[in-house]
């Protein structure tokens, strides 16, 4: 498959369980991103300081980092109410 660079890579960002129609290229190590569960080709970098551990996205926990952080911050019951409200709006 042809690889394409994901638009919007910025310096020091976290990307969690990213899916796309095409395989994506990992961001350059110089950007110091944390990338977990990116659907893409196995990364190859000339910079030996880059730490890369390829994990199947289906093995990533939690599946939704935003949801997990919200539940930890405000509690499971309030987070559930939040998602129910969002579902009504959408």
C-alpha positions in Angstrom: 0.0 0.0 0.0 1.1 3.5 -0.7 1.9 5.5 2.5 0.9 9.1 3.0 1.9 11.6 5.7 -1.0 12.5 8.0 -1.7 16.2 7.8 -1.6 18.2 11.0 1.4 16.6 12.7 2.7 19.1 15.1 5.5 19.2 17.7 4.9 17.3 21.0 1.4 15.9 20.3 -0.2 12.6 21.4 -2.0 10.6 18.7 -4.1 7.6 19.9 -5.6 4.8 17.8 -5.6 6.7 14.5 -7.5 5.0 11.7 -7.6 5.9 8.0 -8.6 4.5 4.6 -4.9 4.4 3.7 -1.8 3.5 5.7 -0.2 6.6 7.2 3.4 7.5 7.6 4.6 8.1 11.1 5.6 11.7 11.9 9.3 12.6 11.9 11.0 11.8 15.3 12.1 15.5 15.5 8.5 16.4 16.2 8.7 14.4 19.5 5.1 13.1 19.1 3.7 10.2 21.1 2.0 7.9 18.6 -0.1 4.9 19.8 -2.1 2.6 17.6 -1.5 4.4 14.3 -2.8 2.5 11.3 0.2 2.6 9.0 3.4 1.1 7.7 6.1 -0.1 10.1 8.2 3.0 10.7 11.8 3.3 9.7 13.8 6.2 10.9 17.4 7.2 10.2 17.5 8.8 13.7 18.5 5.9 16.1 17.2 7.9 19.1 13.6 7.4 17.9 11.8 4.9 20.1 9.3 2.8 18.1 7.3 -0.1 19.4 4.8 -1.5 16.9 1.6 -2.7 18.6 -1.5 -4.0 16.9 -4.2 -1.3 17.3 -6.7 -3.9 18.4 -4.5 -4.5 21.5 -4.5 -0.9 22.6 -6.3 -0.1 25.9 -8.2 2.0 26.5 -9.7 2.1 23.0 -10.8 5.7 23.4 -8.3 7.8 25.4 -10.5 10.9 25.6 -13.3 8.8 27.1 -11.0 7.2 29.6 -9.5 10.5 30.7 -12.9 12.1 31.0 -14.1 9.1 33.2 -11.1 9.4 35.4 -11.5 13.2 35.7 -15.3 13.5 36.4 -16.2 9.9 37.2 -17.9 7.2 35.2 -21.5 8.2 36.0 -21.0 11.9 35.0 -19.1 10.8 31.9 -21.9 8.5 30.9 -24.4 11.4 31.3 -22.1 13.6 29.2 -22.1 11.0 26.3 -25.8 10.7 26.5 -26.2 14.4 26.2 -23.8 14.5 23.2 -25.8 11.7 21.5 -29.0 13.7 21.9 -27.3 16.8 20.3 -25.8 14.9 17.4 
